[in-house]
Structures are given as structure tokens and as C-alpha cells.
Amino acid sequence: MATSKKEKSVLMDWLTTVDHKKLGIMYLISGALFFVKAGIMALFMRIQLMFPEMNFLSGQTFNEFITMHGTIMLFLAATPLLFAFMNFVIPLQIGARDVAFPFVNALGFWIFFAGGLLLSMSWFFGGGPDAGWTAYVPLSSRDYAGLGLDFYVLGLQVSGIGTLISGINFLVTIVNMRAPGMTMMRLPLFVWTSFITSTLILFAFTPLAAGLAFLMLDRIFDGQFFIPDMGGNVVLWQHIFWIFGHPEVYILVLPAFGIISEVIPAFSRKRLFGYTAMVFATMIIAFLGFMVWAHHMFTVGLGPVANSIFAIATMTIAVPTGIKIFNWLFTMWGGKITFNTAMLFASSFVPTFVLGGVTGVMLAMAPVDYLYHDTYFVVAHFHYIIVGGIVLALFAGLFYWYPKMFNHMLNETLGKLFFWLFYIGFHLTFFVQHLLGLMGMPRRVYTYLPDQGLDTFNLISTIGTFFMSAGIIVLVINVIYSAFKGERVTVADPWDARTLEWSTPTPVPEYNFAQTPQVRSLDPLFYEKVHGDGKMKPAEPLGDIHMPNGSILPLIMSVGLFISGFGFVMMNMENPIINPLIVAIGGLAITFGCMFIRSVKEDHGYHIPVEEIKGKEVG
């Protein structure tokens, strides 16, 4: 076993890292790039709908943009951005030195990234997928959708593998890696919500993988799962997709709830109100989340009994969500609130999410849903959940954890300008879409006729998009400006916060904790500030620390899966240069070869000697 870490170039260090903190930053950067890409598509779609009968985008391009915008935002932007915080923060919050399986953590990131690149390759081969982000058959069958849909199917299959193994890794980490005294009912709310989200990933991504496999078999190997003429069933796809799709909403929104539950107590100077109720409300939301999928299918014709059952289940899910809303309000009530940028985003999340939830209860009524279904009312509803909920929470988390991740503060003046531009723009964009929907404007249309009463609200909606875009530009300027001119953070706890991640030095050393901390209460750092000397008590003597070696194998394995996925796509290409089967099998051979190497090659990691640790801690 090595006694020191092998020296590498900066590039190789990042390409081979298994450090959860670096992987968190890599998730953050890649998720941000996909977020900007999908946001530009949204901006272009809103410009097209700015006035009646615009010719800014063709109908085909609009369909491709609307499909890729939804797909990227959910699978390749929101999920990795949440995973960025989960990766960086969870081990620090539970007092661990890393996740349970650092190699698998790196593998999860690279496979997700390979899947995202494979999906994006569609633009270079005739255009993106165009069947909507839900890919309903028969629109997504070989008769109606081109090569772009094959990139959609294979790209999501590959990235889904990365998401699934990352979820399993988080589950094992939270169960097995907690510091002494960190019982399950002392876990920070962000860890709890991440734990339950990882459980949802385990059970929701598996039916998605099966559905995508069926669609791939239909499109590439002449399967008949969704071909009615051959005994298939198009409604089957909707059931498979939404059994994944509705839990996916909670996969995204529960960690967002966790972020809000960290930020609001920190800047209200109060303990989170009703911690136990919050934990059990999260569990109930996750449980009910698997029982409501058919509310997306009220117009399919399932019948009054099925519709009624799913309507009642959908309304029931509002109860545990309501518990959370009141607990956040009671946490702020009577608190000494600091309205910095993180708190502005966190506090604005509450009323915005409530509005999205209220329209959700309206849509849960099956007879009324017949009127709302496939109108802009639905678009407005889920954007109030996704943007008004998840994205606002992501920005709150970004400003809150940024000093711990990057060792400097983001500029508060630019941050507040960003908040007001984005928040006002968001409501301008999406509030009027409720009204457009009630007026009968269908969703997924690339143009509309004049003099139908839709012109003004569409113009307002597009102006709102310009505000949001300006806000994102201000955020980018803030990140660049702060990197050079921002306030350097050298203290462990710049926010006077409550949880364990703020007890580690800034910058966080590779081993996180020189000595595993002894946890004595919920909000362990705050407890030590009140009842101790403000520092965590060690649960072990100072000694050598074992760390895992980095590895290039996760990157190579993801390249293998990328090549294999591309090979399967080539099977639907006209006159491919190479036999597609050779490419598909060759890619799998690379991946399985790396798995074999990983299995037989001994890699015991290395030790950081105690003298080096003492030097870092004193320094």
C-alpha cells in the first residue's frame, strides 16, 4: 500500500478523481452547461411565440427544441445540479471522509455525462428528437420519428445507468458512513431528503430503463411492444413512462425541499420547526408519489373508478407538502432573519411553490383536467413546480454552499440583482400562461393566429423570458467577478450555521475531517457552540488516514458505453461506414474489459501520514 498520493497534472487529477468534492464541482459545471443549453432553446421558443405567425423557428425545429428543452432540463440539468450538492455536502454533513464507493461515484458521473453527450450528438445527424420530452408512441415510433429519437432512447439509457448507480451509492453512504452519534433522527433534512430521493431513483429509474429498452427494441430490432397492428399497446408506454415520470418530480423536488430546510434555519437563526414531522412528511410524499402516475392520463379513458382513485391520491399528497410549508413559515416566524441572496431565493420559494401546488390540486380533479389538459395551464403549473420550486432552491443552495465549495463568496449586490431579475421574469413568463391555458391556447404549438385574444399575454410571457435570461447573465458575471475579486473565505463557518459541513476547514481538505466527529445532537455544530467550545469533539485519536486512489477506468468505461450506444443508433442509419454491430459490441467490450481490470487489479489506496495532517490542521 502506498504511503503518499501519486502526483498528477491538474487535468489528469480531475479526469481520474474519485474525491466526492471534486465530483460535486464537476456535476455542478456540467449541469450548468446543460442548463444554459436548454435555457437558450426555451428563449428561442418564446421568441417564436412572441407574436402571431412568427417565422423565427420552423415547426420542425420548434418540435426538436421543445423535446430537447424538457429532456435536458429534467435529466441533464436539474438532476446533476442536485447531485452536485448531494455529492459535495452529504459526506460532510454526516461526518464521513467520502462516499461509500468513491470509484462508483466517479463512474456514475462519467456515465451520466457520456449519456448527455450521446443525446446531444443528435444535432449532428439530421436533427434532435421531435416527439416531445415524454416521447409518446406512436409519435416516437420508427414510422413517425427519425434518428434523433434513437439518440434520445440510447442517451437516456446510458445517463440513467449513471444516475441509478449514484443513487445506490448515496443510499449506502447515508446508511453506513455516519459519524458516531449521528442517528437517523439527527440527520440534517438535506441528507434525509437525499436519502429518500435515492430510494425513489432506485424504484423509478428501473421502469424507465425497461420502457426505453422496449422502445429501442421496437425502433431498432422490429419489436412490437407499442405497435397496435401487431398486438402492442400505445397506452402501455404512457403507464411505464409516468410510473417513472411522477416519482421523477419528487426525485427533483425532495432535495430542493432539503436545501430550503438548510438555508431557512441558518438565516432565521432558529432550529428547523417540526423536524420529526418534516422527516415523516418526506416519507409520505415519496410513498404517495408512486400512486399518482395516472393523473397524467385522465384523458386516456381509464374510466371513472381509476380516475377517481388517482384524483384522490393526488389531492392527498398536498397534505404532507402543506406540513412542510407551515414548518418553513414557523421556522421564519420570530426569527432574526438575514435577507441575503440565499435567503431571498429560499423564502421566495415558499409562496411560489404553493402556487404551483394549488394549480396541481386543480389539475387533480379529473373532470376539470379534461378542460386544462394539453393547454398552457399545464405548462404554467409544472414550471411553477420545476422552476419556482427546484431552480429557486438550487440557486439558494448555490449561494449558501458556494464559499465552502470554492473558498470565496459570491458578490451580494450582483446576487440580489440576479434574484430580482430572475424572480420577476419567472412570474412574468409563467403566471400569464395560466390565463393563456384557460383561454384555450394548446401547448406544443409553434404558432397561433392573430385576433384570438392570445397576443398580449404571449408578448408578456416572452418579455419575462428576457428578464430571466438577463438574470442568468448577471449570475455568470457574478461567478467570474467573484473568482477574481470576491471576498476570500478562510474561516470554517462564514454563515454562523448549524450543521457539520461548516465545522471543516475552508478549503476542505481531501480527507474532510482530521478526526471523525462525535455527534451529540441534531444541528451538531450549533449544539457545540452553545454547550461546548464551538468545535466538534473527536470520536477517535488523531492517526494516519486511509484514502482511495484515483482511477481513469470510470472515464474509459463511460467512453465504452458511449461508443456502444452510438453503435445501436447506427443500426437505423442509412449506409453506415462501419458495421453498427461491431461498434456496439466493441463499446461494450471496452466497458466490460475495464470492469474486469478493476476486479483483478489490487488497489488498496494510500495513507496520509499523521504528521502531514497535523501540518495542514495547524496551517
C-alpha positions in Angstrom: 0.0 0.0 0.0 1.3 3.5 -0.9 2.1 5.9 1.8 1.5 9.0 -0.3 -0.7 10.2 -3.2 0.8 9.9 -6.7 1.5 13.3 -8.2 -0.5 14.1 -11.4 -1.1 17.0 -13.6 -4.1 19.2 -12.9 -6.0 17.8 -15.9 -5.3 14.2 -15.0 -6.2 14.8 -11.4 -9.7 16.0 -12.4 -10.2 13.3 -15.0 -9.2 10.5 -12.6 -10.5 11.9 -9.3 -12.8 9.9 -7.0 -13.0 12.7 -4.4 -16.7 13.5 -3.8 -16.0 17.2 -3.6 -14.3 17.4 -7.0 -17.0 15.2 -8.5 -19.6 17.6 -7.0 -18.0 20.5 -8.7 -17.9 18.5 -12.0 -21.6 17.8 -11.7 -22.2 21.5 -11.0 -20.3 22.6 -14.1 -21.8 20.0 -16.5 -25.3 20.6 -15.1 -24.9 24.3 -15.6 -23.7 23.9 -19.2 -26.8 21.7 -20.0 -29.0 24.2 -18.1 -27.8 27.1 -20.3 -28.2 25.0 -23.4 -31.8 24.1 -22.6 -32.5 27.7 -21.5 -31.3 29.1 -24.8 -33.8 26.7 -26.5 -36.6 28.0 -24.2 -35.6 31.6 -25.1 -35.8 30.8 -28.8 -39.2 29.1 -28.4 -40.6 32.1 -26.6 -39.3 34.4 -29.3 -41.1 32.3 -31.9 -44.3 32.7 -29.8 -43.8 36.4 -29.2 -46.2 37.5 -31.9 -48.8 35.6 -34.0 -47.5 33.7 -37.1 -43.8 34.4 -36.4 -41.2 32.7 -38.6 -38.3 32.8 -36.2 -38.3 28.9 -36.0 -39.8 26.3 -38.3 -42.3 24.0 -36.9 -39.9 21.1 -37.1 -37.1 23.0 -35.3 -39.7 24.1 -32.6 -40.6 20.5 -32.0 -37.0 19.5 -31.7 -36.3 22.3 -29.3 -39.4 21.6 -27.1 -38.3 17.9 -26.9 -34.7 18.6 -26.1 -35.5 21.5 -23.7 -37.7 19.3 -21.5 -35.4 16.3 -21.7 -32.2 18.2 -20.9 -33.7 20.3 -18.1 -35.0 17.3 -16.2 -32.4 14.6 -16.9 -29.2 16.6 -17.7 -29.6 19.9 -15.8 -31.8 19.6 -12.7 -30.7 16.1 -11.7 -26.9 16.7 -12.0 -27.2 20.1 -10.3 -28.9 18.5 -7.3 -26.3 15.6 -7.4 -23.6 18.3 -7.3 -24.8 19.4 -3.8 -25.6 15.8 -2.7 -22.0 14.8 -3.7 -20.3 17.7 -2.0 -22.4 18.1 1.1 -23.7 14.7 2.2 -20.4 13.2 3.4 -19.6 16.5 5.1 -23.0 16.6 6.8 -22.8 13.1 8.1 -19.1 13.3 9.2 -17.7 10.9 6.6 -14.4 11.1 4.7 -16.0 10.2 1.4 -19.0 8.3 -0.1 -19.2 4.6 0.5 -17.9 3.7 -3.1 -15.7 6.5 -4.4 -14.9 4.6 -7.6 -18.6 4.1 -8.3 -19.2 7.7 -7.6 -16.8 8.7 -10.4 -18.3 6.1 -12.7 -21.8 7.5 -12.1 -20.7 11.0 -13.1 -18.9 9.9 -16.3 -21.7 7.6 -17.4 -24.2 10.4 -16.9 -22.0 12.8 -18.9 -21.5 10.3 -21.7 -25.3 9.8 -22.0 -25.8 13.6 -22.1 -23.2 13.9 -24.9 -24.8 11.0 -26.8 -28.2 12.7 -26.7 -26.6 15.9 -27.8 -25.0 14.2 -30.8 -28.4 14.1 -32.5 -28.0 17.6 -33.7 -25.1 16.5 -36.0 -27.1 13.6 -37.5 -30.2 15.2 -39.0 -31.7 17.0 -36.0 -32.8 16.4 -32.4 -35.7 14.1 -31.2 -39.0 15.7 -32.0 -41.7 13.6 -30.3 -41.9 15.7 -27.1 -39.9 15.0 -23.9 -42.4 12.3 -23.0 -41.8 10.5 -26.3 -45.3 9.2 -26.6 -45.8 6.4 -29.1 -46.8 6.3 -31.9 -45.1 9.7 -32.3 -41.8 8.2 -31.2 -42.1 5.0 -33.3 -39.9 4.4 -36.3 -42.8 5.4 -38.7 -43.0 9.0 -37.3 -39.7 9.9 -35.6 -36.3 10.0 -37.2 -32.8 9.2 -36.0 -33.0 11.9 -33.3 -35.3 9.6 -31.3 -32.7 6.8 -31.3 -30.2 9.3 -29.7 -32.9 10.1 -27.2 -33.5 6.5 -26.3 -29.9 5.4 -26.1 -28.7 8.7 -24.5 -31.2 8.4 -21.7 -30.5 4.8 -21.2 -26.7 5.5 -20.7 -27.2 8.5 -18.5 -29.9 6.7 -16.5 -27.3 4.0 -15.6 -25.1 6.7 -14.1 -28.0 8.2 -12.1 -29.1 4.8 -10.8 -25.6 3.7 -9.5 -25.1 7.2 -8.0 -28.4 6.8 -6.2 -27.4 3.4 -4.8 -24.1 4.9 -3.7 -25.9 7.7 -1.7 -28.1 5.1 0.0 -25.2 3.0 1.2 -23.3 6.1 2.2 -26.1 7.5 4.4 -26.8 4.1 6.0 -23.2 3.0 6.7 -20.9 6.1 6.8 -22.5 8.3 9.5 -20.3 9.6 12.3 -20.7 8.2 15.9 -23.8 9.7 17.4 -25.3 10.7 14.1 -28.5 8.7 14.4 -31.1 8.7 11.6 -33.2 11.2 13.5 -30.2 13.6 13.8 -29.5 13.7 10.1 -29.8 17.1 8.5 -33.0 17.5 6.5 -31.0 17.7 3.3 -29.4 14.3 4.0 -32.9 12.9 4.7 -34.4 14.2 1.5 -31.4 12.9 -0.5 -31.8 9.5 1.2 -35.4 9.3 0.2 -34.7 10.7 -3.3 -32.1 7.9 -3.8 -34.7 5.3 -2.8 -37.0 6.8 -5.4 -34.3 6.7 -8.0 -33.8 3.0 -7.3 -37.5 2.2 -7.9 -38.4 4.8 -10.5 -35.4 4.6 -12.9 -35.9 0.9 -13.3 -39.3 1.1 -15.1 -37.9 3.9 -17.2 -34.9 1.7 -18.2 -37.4 -1.1 -19.1 -39.6 1.3 -21.2 -36.6 2.7 -23.1 -35.4 -0.8 -23.8 -38.9 -1.8 -25.2 -38.9 1.4 -27.3 -35.3 0.6 -28.5 -36.4 -2.9 -29.4 -39.4 -1.5 -31.4 -37.3 1.0 -33.2 -34.1 -0.9 -34.0 -35.0 -4.7 -33.8 -38.6 -4.6 -35.1 -40.1 -5.3 -31.7 -43.9 -5.0 -31.3 -44.4 -3.7 -27.8 -46.1 -0.4 -28.8 -47.4 -1.3 -32.3 -51.2 -1.8 -32.2 -51.3 -3.6 -35.5 -49.1 -6.3 -34.1 -50.9 -6.6 -30.8 -48.9 -3.9 -29.0 -50.4 -1.1 -26.9 -49.5 2.6 -27.1 -51.1 3.3 -23.7 -48.6 0.9 -22.1 -45.8 3.4 -22.9 -47.7 6.1 -21.0 -48.1 3.9 -17.9 -44.4 2.9 -18.0 -43.2 6.5 -18.6 -45.4 8.1 -15.9 -44.7 5.4 -13.3 -41.2 6.8 -13.6 -42.2 10.3 -14.5 -44.2 11.3 -11.5 -41.7 10.0 -8.9 -39.1 11.9 -11.0 -40.8 15.1 -10.0 -40.2 14.2 -6.3 -36.7 12.9 -7.1 -36.0 16.6 -8.1 -38.2 18.4 -5.6 -37.3 16.5 -2.4 -33.6 17.5 -2.4 -34.9 21.0 -3.2 -37.0 20.8 0.0 -33.9 19.7 1.8 -31.9 22.7 0.6 -34.7 25.1 1.7 -34.7 23.3 5.1 -31.0 24.1 5.5 -31.0 27.7 4.3 -34.1 29.0 6.1 -32.9 27.8 9.7 -29.4 29.1 9.0 -30.6 32.7 8.1 -33.5 32.7 10.5 -31.1 31.9 13.4 -33.5 29.2 14.6 -33.7 25.5 14.6 -36.0 24.0 11.9 -39.5 23.9 13.2 -41.1 20.4 13.4 -38.0 18.3 12.4 -39.7 14.9 13.0 -42.9 16.0 11.1 -40.7 17.1 8.2 -39.0 13.7 8.0 -42.2 11.7 8.1 -43.9 14.2 5.6 -41.0 13.5 3.2 -41.5 9.7 3.6 -45.3 10.1 2.9 -44.7 12.3 -0.2 -42.3 9.6 -1.5 -44.7 6.8 -0.8 -47.7 8.6 -2.4 -45.5 9.7 -5.3 -45.8 6.2 -6.7 -49.6 6.1 -6.5 -50.5 9.1 -8.6 -48.9 8.5 -12.1 -52.2 8.1 -13.9 -53.3 11.7 -13.2 -51.2 12.5 -16.3 -53.6 10.2 -18.2 -57.0 11.4 -17.2 -58.0 12.0 -20.8 -56.8 8.5 -22.0 -60.1 6.8 -21.0 -59.2 4.8 -17.9 -62.8 5.2 -16.6 -64.3 7.0 -13.7 -63.2 4.5 -11.0 -59.5 4.7 -11.9 -59.6 8.4 -12.4 -61.3 8.9 -9.0 -58.7 6.8 -7.2 -55.8 8.7 -8.8 -57.5 12.1 -8.2 -57.9 11.3 -4.5 -54.3 10.1 -4.2 -53.1 13.3 -5.9 -55.0 15.6 -3.6 -53.8 13.6 -0.6 -50.2 14.3 -1.5 -50.9 18.0 -0.8 -51.3 17.3 2.9 -47.6 16.3 3.7 -46.5 19.1 1.4 -48.6 21.6 3.4 -46.9 20.4 6.6 -43.6 21.3 5.1 -44.8 24.8 4.0 -46.1 25.6 7.5 -43.0 24.3 9.1 -40.8 26.6 7.0 -43.1 29.6 7.8 -42.9 28.7 11.6 -39.1 28.5 11.3 -39.0 32.0 10.0 -41.6 33.3 12.4 -40.0 35.2 15.2 -36.5 34.5 13.8 -33.7 37.0 13.3 -33.8 36.8 9.5 -30.9 37.9 7.3 -32.1 38.6 3.8 -29.0 37.8 1.8 -29.3 36.3 -1.7 -29.6 32.7 -0.5 -32.4 33.6 1.9 -34.2 35.6 -0.8 -34.3 32.6 -3.0 -35.3 30.3 -0.1 -38.1 32.5 1.2 -39.4 33.3 -2.3 -39.5 29.5 -2.9 -42.3 29.1 -0.4 -45.1 31.2 -1.9 -44.1 30.3 -5.5 -44.2 26.5 -4.8 -47.6 26.9 -3.0 -48.9 28.5 -6.2 -47.6 25.6 -8.2 -49.1 23.1 -5.7 -52.6 24.8 -5.8 -52.8 24.5 -9.6 -51.7 20.9 -9.1 -54.7 20.3 -7.0 -56.9 21.9 -9.6 -55.4 19.6 -12.2 -56.0 16.6 -9.9 -59.8 16.9 -10.5 -60.3 14.6 -13.4 -63.4 16.3 -14.9 -61.7 19.7 -14.8 -58.5 18.2 -16.2 -60.4 17.5 -19.4 -60.5 21.2 -20.0 -57.0 22.0 -18.8 -55.2 19.0 -20.4 -52.7 19.9 -23.2 -53.2 23.6 -22.7 -50.8 26.2 -21.4 -52.3 25.9 -18.0 -50.4 22.6 -17.5 -47.2 24.2 -18.8 -47.6 27.0 -16.3 -48.3 24.5 -13.5 -45.3 22.3 -13.9 -42.9 25.3 -14.5 -44.1 26.7 -11.2 -43.0 23.4 -9.7 -39.8 22.9 -11.6 -38.5 26.5 -11.9 -40.5 28.1 -9.0 -39.6 25.1 -6.8 -36.5 23.3 -7.8 -34.5 26.0 -9.6 -35.1 28.6 -6.9 -33.9 26.1 -4.3 -30.8 25.3 -6.5 -29.9 29.0 -6.5 -30.4 29.2 -2.8 -28.1 26.2 -2.3 -25.6 27.7 -4.7 -25.2 31.0 -2.8 -25.3 29.1 0.6 -22.6 26.4 -0.1 -20.5 28.4 -2.6 -18.0 29.6 0.0 -17.4 26.0 1.1 -17.1 24.7 -2.4 -15.0 27.4 -4.0 -13.4 29.2 -0.9 -14.8 32.6 -1.8 -18.2 34.4 -1.6 -20.4 35.4 -4.5 -21.0 39.1 -4.7 -24.2 40.0 -2.8 -25.1 43.1 -4.8 -24.9 41.2 -8.1 -26.7 38.3 -6.3 -29.6 40.4 -5.4 -29.8 41.9 -8.9 -29.8 38.4 -10.2 -32.6 37.4 -7.8 -34.9 40.2 -8.7 -34.4 39.9 -12.5 -34.9 36.1 -12.4 -37.8 36.2 -10.0 -39.8 38.9 -11.7 -39.0 37.4 -15.1 -40.2 34.0 -13.9 -43.6 35.3 -12.8 -44.0 37.4 -15.9 -43.2 34.4 -18.1 -45.3 31.7 -16.4 -48.2 33.4 -14.5 -49.8 34.6 -17.7 -49.5 31.1 -19.1 -52.2 30.0 -16.7 -54.5 32.6 -18.3 -53.5 31.6 -21.8 -54.4 28.0 -20.9 -57.8 29.0 -19.6 -58.3 30.9 -22.8 -57.7 27.7 -24.7 -54.2 28.0 -26.1 -52.9 24.5 -26.7 -49.4 23.6 -25.7 -46.7 22.3 -28.1 -47.9 24.6 -30.9 -45.2 26.6 -32.7 -47.5 29.4 -33.8 -51.0 30.8 -33.4 -53.4 33.0 -35.4 -53.9 36.8 -34.6 -57.0 38.3 -33.0 -57.8 35.4 -30.7 -57.0 37.3 -27.6 -53.7 35.5 -27.1 -51.3 38.2 -28.4 -50.8 40.3 -25.3 -50.2 37.5 -22.9 -47.7 35.8 -25.2 -45.8 39.0 -25.6 -45.7 39.5 -21.8 -44.5 35.8 -21.4 -41.7 36.4 -23.8 -40.6 39.6 -22.1 -40.4 37.7 -18.9 -38.0 35.2 -20.6 -35.7 38.1 -21.4 -35.7 39.1 -17.8 -34.8 35.6 -16.7 -32.0 35.4 -19.3 -30.6 38.8 -18.1 -30.6 37.3 -14.6 -28.6 34.3 -15.7 -26.1 36.6 -17.5 -25.7 38.5 -14.2 -25.1 35.2 -12.4 -22.4 34.3 -14.8 -20.8 37.8 -14.4 -21.0 37.3 -10.6 -19.2 33.9 -10.8 -16.4 35.3 -12.9 -16.1 38.6 -11.0 -16.1 36.8 -7.6 -13.4 34.3 -8.7 -11.0 37.2 -9.1 -12.4 39.9 -6.8 -14.7 38.1 -4.4 -14.2 38.0 -0.7 -11.9 35.1 0.2 -13.2 32.7 2.8 -10.6 31.4 5.3 -12.9 30.7 8.2 -14.8 27.3 8.5 -18.2 28.9 9.2 -18.9 32.2 7.4 -22.7 32.0 8.0 -22.6 31.0 11.7 -24.5 27.9 10.6 -25.7 24.8 12.4 -24.5 21.6 10.6 -21.3 19.6 10.3 -20.1 20.8 6.9 -19.4 24.2 8.5 -17.0 22.6 11.1 -14.5 21.6 8.4 -11.7 24.0 7.4 -12.0 26.1 4.3 -10.8 24.9 1.8 -12.0 21.5 2.8 -9.0 19.0 3.0 -9.2 15.9 0.9 -9.9 13.8 4.0 -12.7 16.1 5.2 -12.2 15.5 8.9 -8.8 15.0 10.6 -10.7 13.1 13.3 -14.2 11.7 12.8 -16.5 14.0 14.9 -18.6 12.9 17.8 -22.2 14.0 17.2 -24.2 14.9 20.4 -27.4 16.4 19.0 -29.4 17.5 16.0 -27.6 20.5 14.5 -24.3 19.3 16.0 -22.2 22.3 15.3 -24.8 24.7 16.8 -25.0 22.4 19.9 -21.2 22.6 20.4 -21.4 26.4 20.0 -24.0 26.5 22.9 -22.9 23.7 25.1 -19.2 23.3 24.2 -16.3 25.3 22.9 -17.7 25.8 19.4 -15.6 22.9 17.9 -16.7 19.4 17.3 -15.4 16.8 19.8 -13.4 14.0 18.1 -14.6 10.4 18.2 -11.1 8.9 17.6 -7.5 9.8 18.2 -5.5 11.5 15.5 -3.9 9.0 13.2 -3.0 8.1 9.6 -6.0 8.4 7.2 -6.6 5.9 4.5 -7.8 7.4 1.2 -8.8 5.8 -2.2 -6.6 6.2 -5.3 -8.0 8.0 -8.3 -8.7 6.0 -11.5 -9.0 6.6 -15.2 -11.2 3.5 -15.6 -14.6 5.3 -14.9 -13.9 7.7 -17.8 -12.8 4.8 -20.1 -15.9 2.7 -19.2 -18.2 5.7 -20.0 -16.5 6.1 -23.3 -17.2 2.4 -24.0 -20.9 2.9 -23.2 -21.0 6.0 -25.4 -19.5 4.0 -28.3 -21.9 1.1 -27.8 -24.9 3.5 -27.7 -23.7 5.1 -30.8 -23.4 1.7 -32.5 -27.0 0.9 -31.7 -28.1 4.2 -33.1 -26.1 3.5 -36.3 -28.4 0.4 -36.9 -31.1 2.9 -38.1 -28.7 4.9 -40.2 -28.6 4.6 -44.0 -25.4 3.1 -45.3 -23.2 3.3 -42.2 -19.5 3.3 -42.8 -18.8 0.6 -40.3 -20.9 -2.4 -39.3 -23.0 -1.0 -36.4 -22.9 -4.3 -34.6 -19.1 -4.2 -34.4 -19.3 -0.7 -32.9 -22.0 -1.6 -30.4 -20.2 -4.8 -29.3 -16.8 -3.0 -29.3 -18.0 -0.4 -27.0 -19.4 -2.9 -24.6 -16.1 -4.8 -24.7 -14.3 -1.7 -23.6 -16.7 -1.2 -20.6 -16.6 -4.9 -19.6 -12.9 -5.0 -20.1 -12.4 -2.1 -17.6 -14.8 -3.9 -15.2 -12.5 -7.0 -15.4 -9.4 -4.9 -14.9 -11.0 -3.3 -11.9 -11.9 -6.7 -10.5 -8.5 -8.3 -10.7 -6.1 -5.3 -10.1 -5.4 -4.8 -6.5 -5.7 -1.1 -5.5 -5.5 -0.6 -1.7 -5.4 3.2 -1.8 -2.8 5.2 0.2 -2.3 6.7 3.6 -2.0 10.3 4.6 0.6 10.3 7.5 -0.4 11.9 10.8 2.5 14.4 10.5 1.1 15.8 7.3 -2.4 16.0 8.8 -1.1 17.9 11.8 0.7 20.3 9.5 -2.5 21.0 7.5 -4.7 21.4 10.6 -2.2 23.9 12.2 -1.6 25.6 8.9 
